[in-house]
Amino acid sequence: MFYYDPRLTVVCLTGAPLIVYPLIRLGQRVRRTTRRSQEALEHLSHLGAEAFTGHRIVKAFGMEAHESEKFMRASHHLFRTNMKVTATLSTLPPLMELIGGIGMAGALVYGSRQIASGRLTPGQFALFIGTLFLMYGPAKKLSRVNANLQQAIAASERIFEMLDTHSEVREQPGAGALAPFQDRVEFRGVGFGYDDGLSRILHDVSFTVHTGQMIAVVGRSGAGKTTLVNLLPRFYDVSAGEILIDGVDVRRVQLASLRRQIGIVTQDTVLFDDSIASNIAYGSPDAGIEEVAAAARAANAHEFILALPDGYDTMIGERGQRLSGGQRQRLAIARALLKNAPILVLDEATSALDTEAELLVQDALTKLMMNRTSFVIAHRLSTIRRADAILVLERGTVVEMGRHDELLARPDGVYATLYQLQLLERRKEEQQSIEI
């Protein structure tokens, strides 16, 4: 167009600057509304997943209508937000048509005058108009590029917010591998807070556990028991003090080498939608079926596994839903046995089981803890009588430490009080069962 007639081209493009500002403003609006649309979709997906996961509770309390109403409100909000995005995007085509019409009108007026004055032939003007029409289509499509980019930016911002969230602790540069555990684990003046120490959960916790010893951690709910043991495999880093394994600060070693020496069994057993053999061998991929079966026997799981339709090849479903609580717990113990880690963390591994299942799991735990250094969070205090030391936490502080008999000898102590309360609860339960 500039080649054919620069002046006429300038006349046609006079409307181009007029569209820059609206495009910028519309692009910003597209980004805001797209982000709100994605947030509304996230909320809708959350409500759906929550309702499906807890459908038994919803039905049991007759809250179907309530959940349907919540879903409908979220759906309507998503619909309105998406309509705002659509309305914003729909503004661009008529805006381009308007600007294009202005440019075309200017070209016709100016071109007719040029032809009348003899400075432009009709053929040259027709060629110019044809070129102008050929440019209009791509220019119109180009105007949508900014809107598409703004939508992509809104999505990428949410993605990168997630990717830039560093929940995992980081290894120090040049961290070395932790040598095989030999002697002791030491907590030295350990303090911890989830929000950079503004409100501490643990305060100046210090104790030492030697190889082969069992230490029990007890206390009321919220005392910091689980937080304490989660610091050992570095799920979090201490806010103050240090944790030493054979005199080496765990923050100075590679995470893989540290966690390779720690086995964990928790109350909330995590299993995967795979075969029983694969779940037991999780963390020990080179283990053969004979080693898997040996670990299952030690965990009192071999008998019930053989009774299943496909034995060790039985698929257990999502989170092991085809198994009972005791069976899932014994698989978790078998997994820890097969890993053969020298340090164990047992977080209330039997608190949610019935009496029969608890006896089986407790026997398996006894075999698991044999010749290993164990950290045990106990719900039932009667299960930790054989502990080499009992650590009593109260509001994140160690208030008592000693063996079972030593702590009971302090009638006004926290441990003795907790023990007496559990005895009273057990007696009430026994009395109620007798009356029934």
N, C-alpha and C positions, 0 to 999 in steps of 0.2 A: 504493500500500500504506500509506503514511503517512497518507493522507487517510482511508482506511477505518478503520484502527486503529493508531495510532502505537506503542502498547505491544506489540502482536502483531508488528509489523514489526521492532521492536528484538529481540524473541525470535528471529525467523527469521534475522536478520543477525548473531547472536552468533558464528556459525561463520566469518563473512567474514574477521576479522582472523587467524584460524588459517591462512588460505591465503596471506597476503601473504609471510611468510618463506619458505615452500617455493617460491613463485613466483620470488622473487628468487634463491634458491639454484639453482633449476633453470635460470633464465635465464642465470646466470653459467656454469653447466656447458654449456648449449647453445652459448654463445659460444665457449668453449674447444674443445669437440669439433668445432664447425663449422669453426673455423680449422685445426685439425689435419686435418680431412677435406679441406679445400681444399689444404693443403700436400701431403697424400698424393696428391691428384689431379694436382697440379703435377709431382710426382716421377714419377708414372706416365706422364704425357704426355711428359716429358723423355726417359724411357727409350725410349718408343715412337718418338719422332722421331729419337733418336740411332741406334737400331737400323736404322730404315728408311734414314736418310741414309748410314750406313756399312755397308749390307748386303753390298757386295762384300767388304769386309774381314772381316766376320763369316763369310761363306761360305768365303773363301780360307783362313782359319785354323780352320775347322771349329768355330766357337763358337756354333752355333745353339742347342744345348742350354743352354749357359751363359746366353745372352741370354734364352731362354725362362724359365729358372729365375729370373733377376732380375725379369722382368716378372711372373711368378706371385707372387713374394714381395711385390712392390709392390702387385699387385692384391689379395692377401689382406690386406695392411695397410690398404688403402683400404676393403675390405669391413668389417673389424673396426671401423674408425673410424666408418664410416657407420652401423653397427649401434649404436654407442654414442650417436650423435646420435638415431637412431630410438628407442632405449630411453628416452632422456631425454624426448623429445617424447611418448612413449606413457605417461609417468607422469602427465601432466596430466589426461587424461579421468577415470581412476579417482579421482584426488584430488578433482576437482570433484564427482564422484558422491558421494564420501564426505562432503564438506562439505555438499553439497546435501541428502543424506539426514539429516544431523544437524539441519540447519535445518528440514527438513520434519517430522521427529519432534518437535522442540520446538514447532512450530506446532500439530501435532495435540494434543499433551498440553495446551498452554496454551489452545488454542481449545476443547477439550472442557470444561475447567474453567470457562471463561468462559460457555459455553452453559448448563452446569449451574447456574451462579449467576444466570443471566438477564441478564447484562450484554452478551450477544452472541446474536443470533438465528442459527439454522442457515443462513438465506439469506445473511446478512452474512458468515458464516464461509465458505460455499461461494464467494461472490464474491471474498473475500480469497484463498482457496486457488487459484482460477482465475487471479487476477492474479499470484500467486506463481509458478505454472507458466509463465505467459507471460514472466516476467522471467528464469526459469532458463536458457532456451535462449540468449538473447543474452549473459547473464553467462558461460555456459560457453564461447561463442565468443570473448568478450573475454579470457578467460584465455589463449588461444593467441596473442593479439596480442604479448605480451611475448616469447614464444619466437620468433615471426617477426621481431620487431625485433632480437633478439639475433643471429639468423642474418644479418640484413641488416647489422648493425653489424660482425660478424666479416668479412663480405665487403668492406664499405666500408673497413675499416681497411687491408686489403691493397691495395685500389685506391688509396687516398690516400697510402699509403707510396710507391707508384710515382710518383704524380703530384707528390708533394712532393720527389722526388729531382731536384735541379737539376744535371744533367750538362752542360748548355750554359752557356757563359760568358755573363755578362750585360753589356749595354751600360750605360755610364755615363749618368746623367740629362743630357739636353741634348747627347748626342753628335752631332757633325756628320758630313756625308758626306765621304769621303776624295776629295781631288782626283785627277784622272788622274795616274798615275805618270810622273815626269819624270826624276829624277836618281839617287837612291841608296836602298838598303836597308841599314840599320845595326843590328847586334846590339851592344848596349852593356852589358857586364857581366851577361849573362843567366844566371840560375840557375833551376833548376826541380826540383820534387819532386812526385810524385803525392799524397803524404800530408802536405800542408801544410808541406813543407820539412823533415820529420823525417829523411828519407833522400834527399838530393839526387841527381838523375840527371845534371844539368848544373851546372857550376861556372864562373862568371865567363867566359862565352864572349863574345868581342868580335871583330868583323870588319865590313868594309864592302864592299858589292857595288854597283858603279855600273851604270847602265843599259846594256843590251846585253852585259854580261859573263856568263860562265858560271863558277859556283863548284861544285866537286865536294866532297862530304862523304864521307870514307872512314874506316874503322876496323873493329876486330873486332866480332863480335856482342855486343850489349849495351853498346856504347860510347855510345849515345844519339843515333845519327844520325837515325832516324825521329822521335824526340821533338823534335829540334831543328827540323826542317822543319815539324812539326805546330804549332809555336808561331807560325809566320808567319801562317796564316789564322785564328789564334785558336781552334783546336780545344781548346786549353788556354791559360790565362794564365800568364805567367812568374811565378815565385815571387820573383825578384830581378832587378834591372836593367830594361831596356826594349828594345823593338824599334821602330825608327823607319823610316817610309817618307817620304822627302822631309822629314825632320825632324819628322814628326808621330808621336806615340806611337800604336800601333795600338789601344791600349785606350781611346783617346779618340774613336774614329770609329765609325760605324755598321757593324755586322757585314756587312750586305748590300753596302755600298759597298766594303768591304775585300775580301770574297771574290769580288766581281765582277771584280776585277783580278788574280785568281790562278787559273791553270789547273793541274790536278793529274792526273798519270798515275802509277799505282802498279803494283806487281807483281801484286797481287790485284785484277784488273780487275772492276769492278762494272758489270754490264749488267742491263737490265730485260726482263721478258717482254713484249716489244713488237716492233714492226718495226725493221729496221735504220735506216731513215730517222729514226724517232722517237728511237732511241738516240743517233744522231749529233747530232741537233738538241736533245738534252737540255741545258737551260741556255740555249738560243737558240731559243725557241719561235716567233719571227717569221721564222726562216730559211726560204727557199724550197727546193725540190728541187734547183735548180741550184747553190745555195750548198752544200747538203749533198753533192752529187756532187763539187763542186770540193774540198771538204775531204777526201772519200774518196780522190780522185786524189792529193792531196798526201801522204796517209798510206799510199799503195800498197795501198789496199783496194778501189778501184773495180773491178778485174778480177775478183776473186773474188766480189764482190757481184753483178755481172752474170751470173756463172755459176750463181747460186742460182735456184731455180724461179721465185720472184716478185721477183727483183731487190731493190730497196730496200724493197719491201713485205713481204719475207720475215720471218716471225716467228722469233725466235732462241731461244725457250724460256727457262725459268727460269735466270737468271745466264748466259745465252748458251751453254747446254749443247750446242746444235746446231752450234757453231763450234769450231774448234781454238783452242789457246792463242794462237798468233800472230795469227789473225784477230780474236779478241777484243781483243788488245792494239792492233791497228791501228785498230779502231773507237774505242777509248778515245782514241787519238791524234787521230783525225779529230774527235772531240767537242771535244777541247782546241783544235784548230786553228780550229774553227768559232766557239768562244767568243772567240778572238782576245784573250786576256788578256795584258797586258804582262809579267807575272811568272809563271814556270813552276816547278812542283815536280815532279821526276821521281824516284820512289822505287823504285830497282832495277827499272826497267821492262823489262829484257831478261834478267834472271837465270834465268828459268824456261823459256826458249825454246831450241829446237834451233838449229843453226848457220844453216840457210837462213832460218828465220823471224826469227832475230836480225838477219841482214843487212837484211832488208826493214824490220823495225821500227827498226833503227838509222838507216837512210836516212830514214825518216819522222820520227824524232826530230830529225835534223839540220835538216830543213826546219822542224820545229816550233820549234826553239830559235833560228832565224835572227832577228836583230834583237830578241830578247827577253832579259830578265834571267832566268837559269836557276839553280835549285838542284838539283843532281843527286846522288843517292845511288847510288853505283856498286858493283856486286859484282865486275865484271871491271875491274881497274885499267887495262887496255889501252884501254878505251873513253873514258877521260877525259884522254888525253894533251894534247888541245887546250884543256883548261880554262884559264881565265885565272888561277885560283887553286885549289889543292887544300887543303882543311881536313882535318887528321888529328885524329880524336878518340880519346882513350884514357881510359876511365872517366869520361866526361863532361867532360873537360878538353881544350882545344886544346893539343896537344903540338907540332905542326908546321903550318906554312902556307907555301905557295909554289907555283911551277909544277912540272910533272912533272920536268923536267931538274934543277931546283934541289934537289928532294927526293931524287932518286936519287944526287945528288952527296954525300949524307950516308950512307955505307955502314952506319953503326950506327943510323940513324934508323928510326922505326916504319914509315914509308911504304916505304922501301927494303926492309925485312924482309918486309913483306906482298907487295911486288912480286916479290921473289925466290922466295917460297913459291909464288905463283901460276905463275911460270915453271916451277918444278920439277914442279908438278902437271900442267901442260900437256904438258911433255916426257914424263912417265910415260904420260899418256893416248895421246900420239902413238905412243910405243914399243909400248904394248899393242895399239893398232889395227894396227900394222905386223906384229906377231907373229901376230895373228888372221888 
